[in-house]
Amino acid sequence: MTKQRNTDFYAGDTVQFAEYVERNIRLYQIRNLYPLRPSAAASWIRRALAESLRSRKPYSVNLLLGGYDTASDSPHLYWVDYLGTMTEVPFGAHGYGAYFALSLLDR
Amino acid sequence: METSFALVGKGYLIMAADTTSARSIVKMKIDEDKIKTLSPHLLMAHSGEPGAFLIE
């Protein structure tokens, strides 16, 4: 049993957006009998965020999408932020930890 | 603020995220899983302002 406590001071609902994405990716798999490739999933998620940003109550969610493309046998990582910015990166981080991580890796 | 990391290597990818759910100085949860498995080959780390807290 899950209880939900609402606070409407912030535009948020990060978990709700993640679950929305999860279910849509799953729906695609069920309908088409094969899963979305990482690049396609990233594009779909980016579009969902971009449309949300232009709505009355946008989601402020930052994402890192990692996937292994079984067709080309290569891993991919996509950095996505709440403004609908998406880029493929070799490494990525979000939040305050990003300052530490990127100062180590970004050279 | 929450933190998440990910790194691509040769033939693999690793992802890590913290597990706190906080608002300002108040920690609401310390066991929040912020990495979702979307499919057998897809992972998504999400961070941001929680609009609602789900209490199990």
Backbone of each chain as nested JSON, in Angstrom:
{
  "chains": [
    {"id": "A", "residues": [
      {"number": 1, "name": "MET", "atoms": {"N": [0.863, -1.199, 0.0], "CA": [0.0, 0.0, 0.0], "C": [0.891, 1.238, 0.0]}},
      {"number": 2, "name": "THR", "atoms": {"N": [0.582, 2.132, -0.912], "CA": [1.383, 3.344, -1.032], "C": [0.525, 4.564, -0.722]}},
      {"number": 3, "name": "LYS", "atoms": {"N": [1.05, 5.355, 0.182], "CA": [0.346, 6.599, 0.504], "C": [1.033, 7.747, -0.211]}},
      {"number": 4, "name": "GLN", "atoms": {"N": [0.291, 8.744, -0.531], "CA": [0.881, 9.881, -1.215], "C": [0.574, 11.17, -0.465]}},
      {"number": 5, "name": "ARG", "atoms": {"N": [1.646, 11.921, -0.197], "CA": [1.474, 13.183, 0.492], "C": [1.813, 14.297, -0.493]}},
      {"number": 6, "name": "ASN", "atoms": {"N": [0.879, 15.169, -0.725], "CA": [1.117, 16.203, -1.735], "C": [1.597, 17.514, -1.15]}},
      {"number": 7, "name": "THR", "atoms": {"N": [2.561, 18.092, -1.819], "CA": [3.032, 19.431, -1.456], "C": [3.107, 20.189, -2.766]}},
      {"number": 8, "name": "ASP", "atoms": {"N": [2.372, 21.247, -2.924], "CA": [2.42, 21.916, -4.226], "C": [3.131, 23.256, -4.183]}},
      {"number": 9, "name": "PHE", "atoms": {"N": [4.249, 23.303, -3.502], "CA": [5.061, 24.513, -3.468], "C": [6.043, 24.533, -4.629]}},
      {"number": 10, "name": "TYR", "atoms": {"N": [6.477, 23.372, -5.058], "CA": [7.486, 23.261, -6.098], "C": [6.909, 22.574, -7.338]}},
      {"number": 11, "name": "ALA", "atoms": {"N": [7.437, 22.961, -8.479], "CA": [7.196, 22.16, -9.678], "C": [8.159, 20.993, -9.562]}},
      {"number": 12, "name": "GLY", "atoms": {"N": [7.678, 19.802, -9.442], "CA": [8.58, 18.685, -9.199], "C": [8.095, 17.4, -9.81]}},
      {"number": 13, "name": "ASP", "atoms": {"N": [7.704, 16.49, -8.983], "CA": [7.19, 15.191, -9.416], "C": [8.184, 14.413, -10.269]}},
      {"number": 14, "name": "THR", "atoms": {"N": [9.411, 14.386, -9.8], "CA": [10.483, 13.664, -10.481], "C": [10.163, 12.186, -10.653]}},
      {"number": 15, "name": "VAL", "atoms": {"N": [9.71, 11.575, -9.574], "CA": [9.427, 10.139, -9.59], "C": [8.282, 9.824, -10.552]}},
      {"number": 16, "name": "GLN", "atoms": {"N": [7.288, 10.696, -10.576], "CA": [6.152, 10.491, -11.47], "C": [6.603, 10.532, -12.929]}},
      {"number": 17, "name": "PHE", "atoms": {"N": [7.496, 11.446, -13.244], "CA": [7.992, 11.521, -14.619], "C": [8.785, 10.258, -14.973]}},
      {"number": 18, "name": "ALA", "atoms": {"N": [9.601, 9.81, -14.042], "CA": [10.401, 8.598, -14.275], "C": [9.502, 7.395, -14.528]}},
      {"number": 19, "name": "GLU", "atoms": {"N": [8.416, 7.316, -13.771], "CA": [7.49, 6.194, -13.952], "C": [6.73, 6.293, -15.28]}},
      {"number": 20, "name": "TYR", "atoms": {"N": [6.426, 7.518, -15.679], "CA": [5.771, 7.759, -16.97], "C": [6.666, 7.275, -18.109]}},
      {"number": 21, "name": "VAL", "atoms": {"N": [7.943, 7.594, -18.012], "CA": [8.916, 7.158, -19.015], "C": [9.038, 5.641, -19.013]}},
      {"number": 22, "name": "GLU", "atoms": {"N": [9.187, 5.078, -17.825], "CA": [9.334, 3.63, -17.67], "C": [8.184, 2.873, -18.346]}},
      {"number": 23, "name": "ARG", "atoms": {"N": [6.966, 3.316, -18.083], "CA": [5.789, 2.636, -18.626], "C": [5.661, 2.802, -20.134]}},
      {"number": 24, "name": "ASN", "atoms": {"N": [6.045, 3.952, -20.658], "CA": [5.973, 4.162, -22.101], "C": [7.018, 3.36, -22.86]}},
      {"number": 25, "name": "ILE", "atoms": {"N": [8.202, 3.233, -22.265], "CA": [9.246, 2.417, -22.879], "C": [8.796, 0.95, -22.9]}},
      {"number": 26, "name": "ARG", "atoms": {"N": [8.174, 0.546, -21.803], "CA": [7.653, -0.827, -21.681], "C": [6.527, -1.07, -22.695]}},
      {"number": 27, "name": "LEU", "atoms": {"N": [5.653, -0.082, -22.859], "CA": [4.545, -0.187, -23.816], "C": [5.06, -0.375, -25.235]}},
      {"number": 28, "name": "TYR", "atoms": {"N": [6.124, 0.35, -25.568], "CA": [6.719, 0.223, -26.887], "C": [7.211, -1.206, -27.117]}},
      {"number": 29, "name": "GLN", "atoms": {"N": [7.839, -1.742, -26.072], "CA": [8.353, -3.109, -26.14], "C": [7.238, -4.129, -26.368]}},
      {"number": 30, "name": "ILE", "atoms": {"N": [6.142, -3.943, -25.656], "CA": [5.008, -4.868, -25.768], "C": [4.368, -4.767, -27.151]}},
      {"number": 31, "name": "ARG", "atoms": {"N": [4.208, -3.543, -27.638], "CA": [3.552, -3.337, -28.937], "C": [4.391, -3.832, -30.098]}},
      {"number": 32, "name": "ASN", "atoms": {"N": [5.689, -3.623, -30.028], "CA": [6.538, -3.902, -31.184], "C": [7.407, -5.149, -31.058]}},
      {"number": 33, "name": "LEU", "atoms": {"N": [7.349, -5.787, -29.908], "CA": [8.093, -7.015, -29.632], "C": [9.618, -6.859, -29.633]}},
      {"number": 34, "name": "TYR", "atoms": {"N": [10.081, -5.624, -29.706], "CA": [11.52, -5.382, -29.507], "C": [11.663, -4.051, -28.791]}},
      {"number": 35, "name": "PRO", "atoms": {"N": [12.712, -3.909, -27.98], "CA": [12.844, -2.665, -27.212], "C": [13.417, -1.508, -28.038]}},
      {"number": 36, "name": "LEU", "atoms": {"N": [13.213, -0.303, -27.534], "CA": [13.806, 0.874, -28.166], "C": [15.316, 0.84, -27.964]}},
      {"number": 37, "name": "ARG", "atoms": {"N": [16.047, 1.279, -28.975], "CA": [17.498, 1.382, -28.816], "C": [17.786, 2.626, -27.969]}},
      {"number": 38, "name": "PRO", "atoms": {"N": [18.962, 2.656, -27.327], "CA": [19.249, 3.777, -26.419], "C": [19.052, 5.163, -27.048]}},
      {"number": 39, "name": "SER", "atoms": {"N": [19.489, 5.348, -28.294], "CA": [19.376, 6.664, -28.931], "C": [17.914, 7.046, -29.137]}},
      {"number": 40, "name": "ALA", "atoms": {"N": [17.083, 6.054, -29.509], "CA": [15.664, 6.304, -29.734], "C": [14.964, 6.627, -28.419]}},
      {"number": 41, "name": "ALA", "atoms": {"N": [15.324, 5.885, -27.373], "CA": [14.739, 6.129, -26.053], "C": [15.115, 7.522, -25.556]}},
      {"number": 42, "name": "ALA", "atoms": {"N": [16.373, 7.896, -25.765], "CA": [16.843, 9.216, -25.33], "C": [16.087, 10.316, -26.057]}},
      {"number": 43, "name": "SER", "atoms": {"N": [15.876, 10.144, -27.354], "CA": [15.139, 11.141, -28.143], "C": [13.701, 11.259, -27.664]}},
      {"number": 44, "name": "TRP", "atoms": {"N": [13.099, 10.124, -27.353], "CA": [11.711, 10.124, -26.886], "C": [11.594, 10.861, -25.542]}},
      {"number": 45, "name": "ILE", "atoms": {"N": [12.527, 10.568, -24.66], "CA": [12.527, 11.192, -23.335], "C": [12.786, 12.696, -23.449]}},
      {"number": 46, "name": "ARG", "atoms": {"N": [13.719, 13.071, -24.317], "CA": [14.015, 14.482, -24.522], "C": [12.778, 15.235, -25.013]}},
      {"number": 47, "name": "ARG", "atoms": {"N": [12.055, 14.619, -25.928], "CA": [10.861, 15.243, -26.461], "C": [9.777, 15.391, -25.386]}},
      {"number": 48, "name": "ALA", "atoms": {"N": [9.651, 14.34, -24.56], "CA": [8.676, 14.395, -23.458], "C": [8.993, 15.55, -22.514]}},
      {"number": 49, "name": "LEU", "atoms": {"N": [10.283, 15.746, -22.242], "CA": [10.697, 16.838, -21.36], "C": [10.505, 18.199, -22.018]}},
      {"number": 50, "name": "ALA", "atoms": {"N": [10.809, 18.283, -23.308], "CA": [10.675, 19.537, -24.043], "C": [9.214, 19.976, -24.113]}},
      {"number": 51, "name": "GLU", "atoms": {"N": [8.334, 19.0, -24.295], "CA": [6.898, 19.315, -24.332], "C": [6.405, 19.701, -22.949]}},
      {"number": 52, "name": "SER", "atoms": {"N": [6.926, 19.028, -21.939], "CA": [6.558, 19.334, -20.555], "C": [6.982, 20.758, -20.172]}},
      {"number": 53, "name": "LEU", "atoms": {"N": [8.176, 21.132, -20.636], "CA": [8.714, 22.464, -20.329], "C": [7.796, 23.569, -20.837]}},
      {"number": 54, "name": "ARG", "atoms": {"N": [7.127, 23.289, -21.963], "CA": [6.247, 24.288, -22.574], "C": [4.798, 24.151, -22.119]}},
      {"number": 55, "name": "SER", "atoms": {"N": [4.575, 23.372, -21.072], "CA": [3.223, 23.221, -20.529], "C": [3.061, 24.104, -19.286]}},
      {"number": 56, "name": "ARG", "atoms": {"N": [1.849, 24.077, -18.716], "CA": [1.573, 24.919, -17.554], "C": [2.38, 24.496, -16.327]}},
      {"number": 57, "name": "LYS", "atoms": {"N": [2.545, 23.19, -16.162], "CA": [3.312, 22.705, -15.01], "C": [4.406, 21.737, -15.461]}},
      {"number": 58, "name": "PRO", "atoms": {"N": [5.572, 22.279, -15.775], "CA": [6.632, 21.411, -16.301], "C": [7.296, 20.559, -15.225]}},
      {"number": 59, "name": "TYR", "atoms": {"N": [7.854, 19.435, -15.652], "CA": [8.641, 18.599, -14.759], "C": [10.041, 19.18, -14.693]}},
      {"number": 60, "name": "SER", "atoms": {"N": [10.594, 19.316, -13.496], "CA": [11.994, 19.746, -13.418], "C": [12.833, 18.53, -13.038]}},
      {"number": 61, "name": "VAL", "atoms": {"N": [13.148, 17.754, -14.058], "CA": [13.866, 16.5, -13.849], "C": [15.145, 16.481, -14.681]}},
      {"number": 62, "name": "ASN", "atoms": {"N": [16.218, 16.116, -14.041], "CA": [17.473, 15.919, -14.761], "C": [17.734, 14.428, -14.861]}},
      {"number": 63, "name": "LEU", "atoms": {"N": [18.204, 14.006, -16.022], "CA": [18.357, 12.568, -16.247], "C": [19.719, 12.184, -16.803]}},
      {"number": 64, "name": "LEU", "atoms": {"N": [20.093, 10.962, -16.501], "CA": [21.214, 10.326, -17.185], "C": [20.648, 9.03, -17.733]}},
      {"number": 65, "name": "LEU", "atoms": {"N": [20.752, 8.86, -19.032], "CA": [20.219, 7.644, -19.634], "C": [21.376, 6.811, -20.18]}},
      {"number": 66, "name": "GLY", "atoms": {"N": [21.496, 5.634, -19.639], "CA": [22.56, 4.746, -20.087], "C": [21.959, 3.533, -20.746]}},
      {"number": 67, "name": "GLY", "atoms": {"N": [22.519, 3.127, -21.854], "CA": [21.977, 1.96, -22.524], "C": [23.045, 1.211, -23.279]}},
      {"number": 68, "name": "TYR", "atoms": {"N": [22.773, -0.065, -23.466], "CA": [23.681, -0.881, -24.266], "C": [22.961, -1.247, -25.546]}},
      {"number": 69, "name": "ASP", "atoms": {"N": [23.509, -0.784, -26.652], "CA": [22.892, -1.059, -27.951], "C": [23.334, -2.444, -28.423]}},
      {"number": 70, "name": "THR", "atoms": {"N": [22.376, -3.375, -28.384], "CA": [22.725, -4.756, -28.743], "C": [22.929, -4.923, -30.251]}},
      {"number": 71, "name": "ALA", "atoms": {"N": [22.424, -3.95, -31.038], "CA": [22.601, -4.028, -32.494], "C": [24.028, -3.683, -32.896]}},
      {"number": 72, "name": "SER", "atoms": {"N": [24.595, -2.678, -32.226], "CA": [25.96, -2.287, -32.584], "C": [26.983, -2.701, -31.513]}},
      {"number": 73, "name": "ASP", "atoms": {"N": [26.507, -3.406, -30.499], "CA": [27.358, -3.865, -29.392], "C": [28.181, -2.741, -28.764]}},
      {"number": 74, "name": "SER", "atoms": {"N": [27.506, -1.645, -28.444], "CA": [28.237, -0.538, -27.822], "C": [27.361, 0.159, -26.784]}},
      {"number": 75, "name": "PRO", "atoms": {"N": [27.985, 0.593, -25.69], "CA": [27.228, 1.319, -24.671], "C": [27.099, 2.8, -25.03]}},
      {"number": 76, "name": "HIS", "atoms": {"N": [25.997, 3.393, -24.615], "CA": [25.788, 4.819, -24.876], "C": [25.301, 5.496, -23.611]}},
      {"number": 77, "name": "LEU", "atoms": {"N": [25.726, 6.736, -23.432], "CA": [25.261, 7.507, -22.288], "C": [24.735, 8.856, -22.771]}},
      {"number": 78, "name": "TYR", "atoms": {"N": [23.548, 9.196, -22.308], "CA": [22.957, 10.475, -22.688], "C": [22.717, 11.319, -21.452]}},
      {"number": 79, "name": "TRP", "atoms": {"N": [23.114, 12.565, -21.555], "CA": [22.931, 13.534, -20.465], "C": [21.748, 14.413, -20.855]}},
      {"number": 80, "name": "VAL", "atoms": {"N": [20.743, 14.418, -20.026], "CA": [19.524, 15.18, -20.325], "C": [19.189, 16.059, -19.125]}},
      {"number": 81, "name": "ASP", "atoms": {"N": [18.837, 17.326, -19.362], "CA": [18.421, 18.155, -18.244], "C": [16.967, 18.602, -18.399]}},
      {"number": 82, "name": "TYR", "atoms": {"N": [16.471, 19.322, -17.394], "CA": [15.045, 19.656, -17.357], "C": [14.621, 20.625, -18.456]}},
      {"number": 83, "name": "LEU", "atoms": {"N": [15.581, 21.28, -19.113], "CA": [15.247, 22.197, -20.213], "C": [15.112, 21.442, -21.532]}},
      {"number": 84, "name": "GLY", "atoms": {"N": [15.322, 20.156, -21.494], "CA": [15.218, 19.356, -22.711], "C": [16.516, 19.344, -23.501]}},
      {"number": 85, "name": "THR", "atoms": {"N": [17.608, 19.646, -22.823], "CA": [18.922, 19.572, -23.461], "C": [19.382, 18.123, -23.424]}},
      {"number": 86, "name": "MET", "atoms": {"N": [19.807, 17.617, -24.57], "CA": [20.297, 16.243, -24.572], "C": [21.592, 16.161, -25.352]}},
      {"number": 87, "name": "THR", "atoms": {"N": [22.543, 15.427, -24.798], "CA": [23.787, 15.229, -25.523], "C": [24.377, 13.875, -25.156]}},
      {"number": 88, "name": "GLU", "atoms": {"N": [25.034, 13.256, -26.104], "CA": [25.686, 11.993, -25.793], "C": [27.069, 12.288, -25.248]}},
      {"number": 89, "name": "VAL", "atoms": {"N": [27.394, 11.677, -24.129], "CA": [28.657, 11.963, -23.451], "C": [29.383, 10.67, -23.058]}},
      {"number": 90, "name": "PRO", "atoms": {"N": [30.712, 10.742, -22.908], "CA": [31.443, 9.564, -22.422], "C": [31.308, 9.407, -20.909]}},
      {"number": 91, "name": "PHE", "atoms": {"N": [31.042, 10.526, -20.218], "CA": [30.77, 10.494, -18.783], "C": [29.879, 11.68, -18.474]}},
      {"number": 92, "name": "GLY", "atoms": {"N": [29.123, 11.563, -17.414], "CA": [28.222, 12.655, -17.09], "C": [27.819, 12.629, -15.642]}},
      {"number": 93, "name": "ALA", "atoms": {"N": [27.377, 13.772, -15.133], "CA": [26.943, 13.849, -13.742], "C": [25.939, 14.982, -13.587]}},
      {"number": 94, "name": "HIS", "atoms": {"N": [25.128, 14.843, -12.562], "CA": [24.145, 15.869, -12.244], "C": [24.27, 16.244, -10.777]}},
      {"number": 95, "name": "GLY", "atoms": {"N": [23.856, 17.436, -10.43], "CA": [23.851, 17.872, -9.041], "C": [25.197, 18.412, -8.595]}},
      {"number": 96, "name": "TYR", "atoms": {"N": [25.327, 18.626, -7.277], "CA": [26.576, 19.173, -6.74], "C": [27.745, 18.239, -6.986]}},
      {"number": 97, "name": "GLY", "atoms": {"N": [27.49, 16.966, -6.984], "CA": [28.535, 15.982, -7.228], "C": [29.152, 16.131, -8.602]}},
      {"number": 98, "name": "ALA", "atoms": {"N": [28.415, 16.764, -9.525], "CA": [28.922, 16.973, -10.883], "C": [30.185, 17.832, -10.872]}},
      {"number": 99, "name": "TYR", "atoms": {"N": [30.241, 18.798, -9.945], "CA": [31.434, 19.66, -9.883], "C": [32.669, 18.846, -9.532]}},
      {"number": 100, "name": "PHE", "atoms": {"N": [32.493, 17.901, -8.605], "CA": [33.615, 17.038, -8.211], "C": [33.972, 16.073, -9.337]}},
      {"number": 101, "name": "ALA", "atoms": {"N": [32.961, 15.424, -9.869], "CA": [33.181, 14.392, -10.885], "C": [33.788, 14.988, -12.153]}},
      {"number": 102, "name": "LEU", "atoms": {"N": [33.238, 16.107, -12.61], "CA": [33.717, 16.683, -13.864], "C": [35.111, 17.283, -13.716]}},
      {"number": 103, "name": "SER", "atoms": {"N": [35.441, 17.784, -12.518], "CA": [36.786, 18.336, -12.332], "C": [37.819, 17.216, -12.399]}},
      {"number": 104, "name": "LEU", "atoms": {"N": [37.406, 16.014, -12.071], "CA": [38.318, 14.871, -12.167], "C": [38.385, 14.336, -13.59]}},
      {"number": 105, "name": "LEU", "atoms": {"N": [37.23, 14.23, -14.227], "CA": [37.153, 13.542, -15.52], "C": [37.337, 14.453, -16.721]}},
      {"number": 106, "name": "ASP", "atoms": {"N": [37.012, 15.743, -16.563], "CA": [36.996, 16.658, -17.697], "C": [38.374, 17.226, -18.024]}},
      {"number": 107, "name": "ARG", "atoms": {"N": [39.283, 16.406, -18.493], "CA": [40.559, 16.935, -18.92], "C": [41.002, 16.288, -20.218]}}
    ]},
    {"id": "B", "residues": [
      {"number": 1, "name": "MET", "atoms": {"N": [21.179, 19.16, -2.724], "CA": [20.808, 18.68, -4.063], "C": [21.322, 17.259, -4.251]}},
      {"number": 2, "name": "GLU", "atoms": {"N": [20.638, 16.55, -5.106], "CA": [20.992, 15.159, -5.34], "C": [22.108, 15.058, -6.371]}},
      {"number": 3, "name": "THR", "atoms": {"N": [22.717, 13.905, -6.367], "CA": [23.842, 13.691, -7.273], "C": [23.718, 12.356, -7.998]}},
      {"number": 4, "name": "SER", "atoms": {"N": [24.073, 12.378, -9.267], "CA": [24.159, 11.118, -10.009], "C": [25.336, 11.164, -10.976]}},
      {"number": 5, "name": "PHE", "atoms": {"N": [25.945, 10.029, -11.163], "CA": [27.105, 9.895, -12.059], "C": [26.887, 8.746, -13.032]}},
      {"number": 6, "name": "ALA", "atoms": {"N": [27.546, 8.849, -14.164], "CA": [27.58, 7.709, -15.081], "C": [28.825, 7.811, -15.948]}},
      {"number": 7, "name": "LEU", "atoms": {"N": [29.298, 6.678, -16.35], "CA": [30.557, 6.61, -17.086], "C": [30.506, 5.464, -18.084]}},
      {"number": 8, "name": "VAL", "atoms": {"N": [31.0, 5.753, -19.298], "CA": [31.03, 4.726, -20.339], "C": [32.457, 4.214, -20.487]}},
      {"number": 9, "name": "GLY", "atoms": {"N": [32.593, 2.917, -20.517], "CA": [33.899, 2.313, -20.746], "C": [33.862, 1.486, -22.01]}},
      {"number": 10, "name": "LYS", "atoms": {"N": [34.875, 0.698, -22.228], "CA": [34.911, -0.115, -23.43], "C": [33.983, -1.313, -23.253]}},
      {"number": 11, "name": "GLY", "atoms": {"N": [32.808, -1.232, -23.818], "CA": [31.851, -2.33, -23.742], "C": [31.018, -2.373, -22.478]}},
      {"number": 12, "name": "TYR", "atoms": {"N": [31.096, -1.344, -21.676], "CA": [30.264, -1.324, -20.468], "C": [29.88, 0.103, -20.082]}},
      {"number": 13, "name": "LEU", "atoms": {"N": [28.966, 0.197, -19.155], "CA": [28.542, 1.502, -18.634], "C": [28.225, 1.333, -17.153]}},
      {"number": 14, "name": "ILE", "atoms": {"N": [28.673, 2.288, -16.349], "CA": [28.298, 2.229, -14.931], "C": [27.568, 3.5, -14.544]}},
      {"number": 15, "name": "MET", "atoms": {"N": [26.665, 3.346, -13.613], "CA": [25.854, 4.471, -13.184], "C": [25.706, 4.421, -11.667]}},
      {"number": 16, "name": "ALA", "atoms": {"N": [25.747, 5.585, -11.06], "CA": [25.582, 5.649, -9.606], "C": [24.76, 6.872, -9.239]}},
      {"number": 17, "name": "ALA", "atoms": {"N": [24.019, 6.749, -8.176], "CA": [23.242, 7.896, -7.703], "C": [23.098, 7.807, -6.192]}},
      {"number": 18, "name": "ASP", "atoms": {"N": [22.914, 8.949, -5.572], "CA": [22.708, 8.939, -4.127], "C": [21.277, 8.488, -3.836]}},
      {"number": 19, "name": "THR", "atoms": {"N": [20.967, 8.298, -2.555], "CA": [19.638, 7.76, -2.231], "C": [18.859, 8.637, -1.246]}},
      {"number": 20, "name": "THR", "atoms": {"N": [19.249, 9.895, -1.174], "CA": [18.516, 10.77, -0.248], "C": [17.44, 11.557, -0.978]}},
      {"number": 21, "name": "SER", "atoms": {"N": [16.372, 11.804, -0.264], "CA": [15.328, 12.668, -0.778], "C": [15.201, 13.797, 0.232]}},
      {"number": 22, "name": "ALA", "atoms": {"N": [15.682, 14.961, -0.128], "CA": [15.727, 16.061, 0.834], "C": [15.057, 17.319, 0.304]}},
      {"number": 23, "name": "ARG", "atoms": {"N": [14.523, 18.064, 1.221], "CA": [14.051, 19.398, 0.879], "C": [14.749, 20.347, 1.835]}},
      {"number": 24, "name": "SER", "atoms": {"N": [15.563, 21.236, 1.258], "CA": [16.392, 22.131, 2.066], "C": [17.24, 21.305, 3.042]}},
      {"number": 25, "name": "ILE", "atoms": {"N": [17.132, 21.551, 4.343], "CA": [17.978, 20.823, 5.293], "C": [17.283, 19.587, 5.85]}},
      {"number": 26, "name": "VAL", "atoms": {"N": [16.102, 19.32, 5.377], "CA": [15.352, 18.179, 5.914], "C": [15.458, 16.964, 5.0]}},
      {"number": 27, "name": "LYS", "atoms": {"N": [15.995, 15.887, 5.542], "CA": [16.066, 14.631, 4.794], "C": [14.751, 13.891, 4.985]}},
      {"number": 28, "name": "MET", "atoms": {"N": [14.033, 13.683, 3.89], "CA": [12.751, 12.994, 3.983], "C": [12.926, 11.474, 3.889]}},
      {"number": 29, "name": "LYS", "atoms": {"N": [13.885, 11.071, 3.064], "CA": [14.126, 9.645, 2.856], "C": [15.613, 9.403, 2.679]}},
      {"number": 30, "name": "ILE", "atoms": {"N": [16.07, 8.231, 3.08], "CA": [17.483, 7.907, 2.863], "C": [17.631, 6.639, 2.024]}},
      {"number": 31, "name": "ASP", "atoms": {"N": [16.522, 6.13, 1.51], "CA": [16.594, 4.887, 0.725], "C": [15.824, 5.004, -0.59]}},
      {"number": 32, "name": "GLU", "atoms": {"N": [15.905, 6.186, -1.176], "CA": [15.19, 6.416, -2.43], "C": [16.029, 5.927, -3.611]}},
      {"number": 33, "name": "ASP", "atoms": {"N": [15.486, 4.976, -4.372], "CA": [16.211, 4.456, -5.533], "C": [15.974, 5.383, -6.72]}},
      {"number": 34, "name": "LYS", "atoms": {"N": [17.047, 6.043, -7.161], "CA": [16.894, 7.013, -8.251], "C": [17.368, 6.463, -9.588]}},
      {"number": 35, "name": "ILE", "atoms": {"N": [17.67, 5.185, -9.631], "CA": [18.045, 4.577, -10.909], "C": [16.961, 3.579, -11.304]}},
      {"number": 36, "name": "LYS", "atoms": {"N": [16.362, 3.82, -12.434], "CA": [15.301, 2.949, -12.924], "C": [15.821, 2.069, -14.048]}},
      {"number": 37, "name": "THR", "atoms": {"N": [15.415, 0.819, -14.031], "CA": [15.756, -0.088, -15.125], "C": [14.593, -0.064, -16.102]}},
      {"number": 38, "name": "LEU", "atoms": {"N": [14.783, 0.596, -17.235], "CA": [13.694, 0.76, -18.205], "C": [13.497, -0.502, -19.043]}},
      {"number": 39, "name": "SER", "atoms": {"N": [14.596, -1.159, -19.364], "CA": [14.549, -2.424, -20.102], "C": [15.841, -3.163, -19.771]}},
      {"number": 40, "name": "PRO", "atoms": {"N": [15.979, -4.414, -20.21], "CA": [17.208, -5.14, -19.867], "C": [18.509, -4.42, -20.262]}},
      {"number": 41, "name": "HIS", "atoms": {"N": [18.408, -3.509, -21.238], "CA": [19.619, -2.797, -21.659], "C": [19.524, -1.285, -21.515]}},
      {"number": 42, "name": "LEU", "atoms": {"N": [18.634, -0.832, -20.668], "CA": [18.471, 0.616, -20.479], "C": [18.367, 0.98, -19.007]}},
      {"number": 43, "name": "LEU", "atoms": {"N": [19.149, 1.984, -18.605], "CA": [19.091, 2.479, -17.239], "C": [18.829, 3.978, -17.262]}},
      {"number": 44, "name": "MET", "atoms": {"N": [18.09, 4.454, -16.276], "CA": [17.869, 5.892, -16.214], "C": [18.016, 6.386, -14.778]}},
      {"number": 45, "name": "ALA", "atoms": {"N": [18.928, 7.316, -14.588], "CA": [19.081, 7.954, -13.277], "C": [18.33, 9.268, -13.33]}},
      {"number": 46, "name": "HIS", "atoms": {"N": [17.46, 9.494, -12.38], "CA": [16.684, 10.734, -12.38], "C": [16.889, 11.492, -11.087]}},
      {"number": 47, "name": "SER", "atoms": {"N": [17.005, 12.818, -11.208], "CA": [17.118, 13.641, -10.012], "C": [16.384, 14.941, -10.231]}},
      {"number": 48, "name": "GLY", "atoms": {"N": [15.864, 15.465, -9.178], "CA": [15.118, 16.712, -9.268], "C": [14.269, 16.918, -8.044]}},
      {"number": 49, "name": "GLU", "atoms": {"N": [13.474, 17.967, -8.097], "CA": [12.623, 18.3, -6.966], "C": [11.485, 17.295, -6.853]}},
      {"number": 50, "name": "PRO", "atoms": {"N": [11.328, 16.664, -5.696], "CA": [10.185, 15.769, -5.555], "C": [8.916, 16.565, -5.257]}},
      {"number": 51, "name": "GLY", "atoms": {"N": [7.916, 16.365, -6.061], "CA": [6.667, 17.098, -5.853], "C": [5.812, 16.421, -4.812]}},
      {"number": 52, "name": "ALA", "atoms": {"N": [5.909, 15.092, -4.772], "CA": [5.155, 14.322, -3.799], "C": [6.07, 13.247, -3.255]}},
      {"number": 53, "name": "PHE", "atoms": {"N": [5.904, 12.908, -2.005], "CA": [6.724, 11.869, -1.419], "C": [5.931, 10.589, -1.337]}},
      {"number": 54, "name": "LEU", "atoms": {"N": [6.499, 9.54, -1.853], "CA": [5.831, 8.249, -1.781], "C": [6.375, 7.498, -0.576]}},
      {"number": 55, "name": "ILE", "atoms": {"N": [5.49, 7.18, 0.33], "CA": [5.903, 6.505, 1.556], "C": [5.39, 5.071, 1.512]}},
      {"number": 56, "name": "GLU", "atoms": {"N": [6.339, 4.132, 1.573], "CA": [5.933, 2.729, 1.47], "C": [5.358, 2.223, 2.779]}}
    ]}
  ]
}
